[in-house]
Amino acid sequence: MDGTIIVADDDRTIRTVLSQALTRAGCRVRSTGTVSTLWRWVEEGEGDVIVTDVNMPDGDALDILPAIRKRRPDLPIVVMSAQNTVMTAIRATESGAYDYLPKPFDLKDLLATVNKALSQHAPEAITPKSNGEVMPLIGRSPAMQEVYRIMARLMTTDLGVMITGASGTGKELVAQALHDFGQRKDGPFVALNMATIPADMIEVELFGSEQQNGSIIGKFEQAHGGTLFLDEVGDLPLEAQSRLLRVLQEGEFSRAGGHEVLSANVRIIAATHQDLRALINEGKFREDLFYRLNVVPIRLPSLRERVEDIADLTRHFLQLAESEGLPSKAISKGAIEILKVQPWTGNVRELENLIRRLAVLCPDDTINAKIVSQEIAARPSSAVSPQRTGSESLSSSIENHLKRYFDLHGDELPPAGLYDRILKEVELPLIALSLAATHGNQLKTAELLGINRNTLRKKIAALDIQVTRGKKMM
């Protein structure tokens, strides 16, 4: 590398380490611990690349980035920060930073970024618009940092995005954030979950229809000028996939039964918990549509991949509960440690539900480890399943399960509400297996179970059952 690098950081150790590493790489280095000196050197024409921290004793470096970009538009600025939130990444990008590196970072990554910046021009400056706003994404783990970096770079584009991740990881939150801080933030955000729409109604939901008694406005029209979030896109029937692909290619569509050509002026953000490549191999998802939707992929980590975020998430959910009128609660370190070792198959959504229950049920101001352990054990799914024989009846199996459940509590009784909890434990596999047997056909499932179709849809939503049409789920 060849060039002069300005290093700005209030930590003398970091300045020394970076100066030595950059010097060994062949660069000339000037370092400072203040924003005022950084600005003076910029005015004097010093430096080919800036590497700067955010918070320094005399100010916030991000506040002067737009001024630096205006005065010297070709000067790349690499921002590093220990704050490690999505808002820091977004602010850095919107202020005109060349790149953003969360601390602690790999020295090799920083050197590679500086080397790349020396050989390229910095992006055009963008007016900051998200200072002071609160993002709905919580977590500073390395897994989430990568998500934040991708999101920050997408805020200034209109590219299509494919969000993948297990149920409960927060796919719609990411889609909403991409809209709220993107170029279409003044337009509508419209979400459609493909798994909850009957196959014969999906095209009407998407594109609308012309009928004798009036028109039905589809989601493409509702989202005009904004963002259309297609959740569980893997559940799209093949016929609807073909229509969606044609609309994305041509940028226009007509309502079913209509002749008026309408503009498809929307940004598409899709999401799925399924492996779309596997569906492509099975002939159940169009490969050309996949590439249209998967322009920029974002993979959301499971909660087990970001255990270090559990403390922040827990406190956030307690604050939310308090804002909704529930009692104010703190949580002990011991309780957090117990939460960290749970499997969390339902991911962040499961954690949120547990914290809300604790906020209601805990009689003390602080939720301690004992209370958390009791509530986790109180969930029937936490009970150890007994060994079953092939001839065991359903009634006997449930009886044995409940005996083990009561045994977990010793001489004490389980928490109140056992009846509803047990019914949900039975309802979930009953409905899920019935849906699997009918290949996700909700009309047939409702008939099989002998319940109203609307009742079935409500139970699917309440139990958070993933519906997949056309393939066995279990």
N, C-alpha and C positions, 0 to 999 in steps of 0.2 A: 504494500500500500504506500501511496505517496500523497501527502496533503497535510494541512494544519487542522487539528481537531481541538475545539474548545470544549473542555469538560467542566460542567457546573454542577456542584453538589456540596451541600453543607457538611457532609461527612468527610473529614480529612483522609480517613483510611480508604474510602472508596475512590477519592480523587487520586491517591497515591497508586492504588492497584491499577486503575484504568490508565493512568499516565504511563506507568511502567509497561503495561501490556501493549498499548498503542505505540509507544516508542520502539519496543522490540519489533513490532510489526512494520516499522519504517516510517511512522508518522511523526510530525512535530506536534507537540501538545502544549496548550496553555490552559491552566486550571484556575477555577475561582469558586468561592463559596457563597457568592451573593448575586442577586438578580441585577443589581445596579452595574456591577463590573461586566457581567455578561452583555448587557445592553450597550455599554460604552465600547466594548470590543467589536460588537456588531456594527455600530455607527462608524468605527474606524476602519471597517472593511476587513477585520481579522477573521480567519477561519474559513475552512472549506466545508466542514460539517460541525454541527453542535450536538453534543451529548449532554442532556440536562435532566436533573431531578425536578420534581414539581414544587415541593414545599421547601423554601429557604428562608433564612432569618428576616430578610427584608421584602418578602413577597412571594407570590405564586408565579412560577415561570410560565405557566399556561396563559396567564393574563397578558403577557407581552408577546406571545407567539404570533398573533395576527399582525402586530406592529413590525415584528421581524420579517414576516412573510411579505408585508407591503414594502418594506425598505429594501430587502434583499430576497426577491422571490425565488432565486435559484439556490438558496442556501438550505440544504437538508437539515432537519432537526429531528434527532432521535430522543424520545422522552422515556425516562425510566422512573418508576415510582413504587414505593412500598405500600401505597394505599390499596392497589390491586382490586379495584372495583370496576364494574362495567362502565360506570359513569366517568372514571378517570380515563379509561381507554377511549370512550366516545369523545370526551372533551379534547383529548390529545389529537385525535383524528380530525375533529371539526375545526380545531385551532390551526391546522395546517402541518401537523407533525408528519415526518416522513415515515416513522414507525414508532411503536410503543412496546416497551419491554418491562414486564412486571418484575420487581425485586422479590426474592433473589433470582438473578438470571445467570445463565451459563456464559462465562467469559468468551467462549468460542462463538456463541450466538451473537454477542455484541460486536465482536470483531468482524464477523461475516456481514452484519448489518451495516456497519460503518464502511466496509469495503464496497458493498453494493451501493451505498449512498454516494460515495465518492465518484462512482462511475455513472450515476443517473441524476436527472433533475428532480427536484422535490415537486410534489403535487401542488396544484393551485390552492390558494387559501380558501377556507370556507368560513363563513360567519358563524361563531358559536351560537348555539340556540338551546342547549340543554343544561346550562349552568344552574345549579340549585334545584333541579328537578330530581325526583326520586324514581329510581328504577325498581321494578318488581322482582329483580333477580338478586338472590342472596348467595354469597359464597366467594371465598378467596383462594380456594384450592387450585393447584396446578391444572386440574382437569377443567375447571370453570374458566381459568385464565385464557385457555386456548379458545373457548367459546366466545369470550369477551372480545378477543383480538379479531376474530372473524366478523363478529357483529359490528364492531367499530368500523371496519373497512367497508361493510355493506351499507352503512347509513347514507353514504353519498352516492349510491348507485340505485338503479331500478331493476337489478338482476333478479331472476327467479331463484328461490331458495328451497332446498329440501331439508327438513328437519327430521332426524331419525332419533329414536330413543324409546326405551321401555315405557309402559304406561305409568303415569304419575311423575315423570321427570320434568315436566314443565314446558312442553312443546308449544302450547298456545301462548304462554307468557313470553317466550322468545319471539314468536310471530308478532304479538301485540307490540313488543318493544321495538322491533324492526320497523313497524309502521309508525309508532308514536314519535320516533326520533329520525325518521327517514324523510325523503323528499315528498312523500304523499301524506304527511301527517295531517294536513288540513282536509283530506278526503276521508270517506268512511272506511272503517275496518269491519269487514263482514266475514263471519266464520261459518263453515258448513262441515259437519261431521258425517262423512260418507257411511259410516257403520250404522247410523241410526235412521237412514233414509231407505224406504223400500226401493228395490231395484227398478221398478217400473215408474218411479216418481223422481229419480235422480236428474234426468235431463230437464224435467219441468222445474225442479228446484234450482238448477244451474242457469237455465236459459229462459225460463218462463214459458207461457203459452197463450195463444189467442183463443178465446171461447166466446160463445154466443152471448153469455151473460157478463162478459167483461174479460179483461186481460189479467194474467198472473205474472207479476214481475219477478224474474229470477235473480239469483244472487249476483250474476255478472252485471246486471243493470243496477242493482242496489249498491254495488261496490264501485261504480263508475268514478274514475278519478282517484280511487283509493287502493286498498289492498283486499284481495280475496284469499282467505285462508282455507285451504282444502285439507281438513284433518282426516286421518286414516284413508289416504288416497289409494292405498292398496286394495280397498274394498270396492273400487269403481268397477262395474261390469264392463266387459270388453266393448260393448256397443257404445256405452257412454265414454269410454276411453278414446275411441275413434273420433267421436264428435268433439271432445275436448281438445284433442290434438289438432283437428282441423281449425278450430277457433283460435288456438294459440299460433298456428302457422299463418292464418289469414288476417288475424286481428279484428274479425267481425263475426257476427252471428245473427240468426233470426229466431224469434220465439217459435215454439212448436205450433204448427198450424197457421203461422203468420208469414208475411212476405216482406215486411220492412227489415232492411239491413241495419243492424245496430253496431256501433263501435265497441270493441272489447278493450276499453281503456282501463285496465286494472293491472296491478302487480300481483303475480301469483306466488304465494308461499304455501308449500305443501308439507305435510307431515305424515309419518307412519311409524308404527311399532314393528311392522313386518319387514322381512328381507325381500325387497323388491326384485333383486337379482335372481333370487330363488323362484319367485313368481314368474319372472321372465322365462326362466328355463322350463317352467311347467306350462308355459303358454298361456298364463293367466294375467300377464301384464305386458303391455306393448313396450318394446325396447325403445322405439323412437319417442314415445311419450315420456319414458323415464329420462332420457337425455334432455328433453325439453324442460322438464321440471327440475332436474338435478344439476342446474347450472352451478350453484354454489352449495355444497353439502355442509350441514352443521350436525354433528353428532352430540347429543346430550348424554352425559355420563349418568349411570345409575347412582343412587345414594351411597351404595357400598364402595363406589370408586372415588367418593369425595367425603369420606368420613370426617375429615377435619372441618367440614362446613356445618356439621350437625349442631354445634354450640350456637353459631350465628343464626342458623335457621330456627332453632328452638326459641331463642330470645325474640326473634322476629315474629314468630307465630304467637307468642305470649303477648307481645305488644299489639298485634292485630286483635287478639281476643279481648284485650282491655279496651281498645278503641270501639269495639262492638258492644260494650256494656258488661263484659264479664269481669270478675274480680281481678285486681292487679296481682300478679304472681312473679316471684323470682324462682330460680332453679339452682340447685346445688351442683358443685363439681362432680360429686359422686353420682348424682342422677344423670348428668351428661355422659359420664363414663359408661353407665349401663346402656344408655341409648346408642352409644357408639358401637357396641358389640352385637346389636340386633341385626337380623338378616335384611329387613326392610324390602321385602319383595314388592311392596306397593310404592316404594321410593318416597319422594318428598311428600306426595299426597298422603301416604300412610302416616308419616311422621306428623304432618299437620293435624290429621284427625286425632291422633293420640294426644297431642299437646292441647287441643281444644277440650278433650275429655278431662284431662288433668286439671285444666284451668277451672272447670266446672266442679269436679269432684273433690279436689284437694281442699281440706278445711283450713290448712295453714297458709301463711303468706309465702312460704318457701316450699317448693316441691322438692322433696328429698329422695334419696335413693330407694328407701323402703317403699314409698308410695308408688314410684315408677315401677319397681319390681312387681308390686301387687297388681297394678293395672295391666301390666304386660301379661302376667300369669292369668289374669281374669278373662283374657280373651280365649275363648274355647280352642282356637287354633294353636294356642301355646301348650295345650295339654299334650302329654305324650300318648301317642296312639297305642292301644293294646294290641297284642298279637291276635290275629283273626284266623279263624278256621274257615275252610271253604263252605261249610254248612251253616255258618252263623247268619242269623236273620238280621234284617235292618234294625228291627226293634232291639235285639240283643246287642248289636254293635253300638247303637246310640246309648243304651243303658251302660255298657262297659266304659264307653267314652266319658259319660257323665260321672261315673264313679271315680274315675281317675281325676277328673276335673275337680270334684269335691275334695278328693284326697290331697290335692295340691295346696289347699287352704287349711289343712289340719283341723283344728277345733273351731276355726272361724268360718263364717259364711262367706261365699263369694259376693262381690259387689251387686247391688240391686240392678234389676233390668235383665236378669238371666234369661227370662222367657224370650224376649225379642232377640237377644244375642244368639240363642240356640236356633231359633227359627231362621235367622239370616245364615247361619252356618249350614243349615240343610237346604235353604232356598238357593244359595249360590251354585253348588254343584248340580242341583236338580235342573235349574234353568240353563246353566252352561252346557251340560250334557245333552239336554233336549235341543238346544240350538245347534250343537254339533251334529246330532242325529238328523236334523232337517237341513243341514248345510247352511245354516244361518238364515233360513226363511222364517221371519218372525210371524207371519200369518199362520203357517203350519205349526210353529211352536206353540202359539197361543191356543190353537185347536187341540194340539196334543195334550197340553197341560190343563185344558178346560177353563181357561181364564180369558178375560177381555184383552184385546190386542193393546189398547192403551195402557191397561194395567201392566202388561208384560214390558212395554217400553219404559214405563216408570221404574219398574224393578231392575231392568237392565242398567238404567242410569244410576239408580241408588246403590246397586251392588258393584258398579264399575266393571261390568262384564264386557270384554272385547268381543264384538260380533264380526265374524269373518264369513263372507258368503262363498259358497262353492267349494269349500274344502273342510275336511275334518279338523277340528280344533283340539280334540283330546283322544 
